[in-house]
Amino acid sequence: MTVDRAVMLFAGLVILASVALALVHSPWWLLLTAFVGANMAQAAITGFCPLAILLKKLGVRPGAAFR
């Protein structure tokens, strides 16, 4: 698995968890979904992703997007 795929997997899982928590507990959990979406847009524009940096330090091999 590359850093790119790991970042997309993590973002997708956080979004799904946020939506589930919004349905079960409180709609305020949708703010987490908005944060993840904004972070993904920011990373696409700037190329800076804190999770990608952490994954690289943990030894996950780089992909095309986050080198």
Steps between C-alpha positions, in 0.01 A plus 500: 500500500628845414465821699240626250276198547544503878399868516190437287410192709538691827296796371225272375480310829486824702222635275298179532546497878399866520181441301412198714558699819288786361213258437527330838608778737504858379508687169797696636718203396457621141750773586764226500393406147531865396847520656618188315361634172669837549828330586478283187438808283789684667731203446401476134583867445815535709637145514535528880337224704594437864383138483720438194801633688424272796451197276831565322678512836336169590650344189205486260634531148420824318251523217456740212323777689698529824872464428 
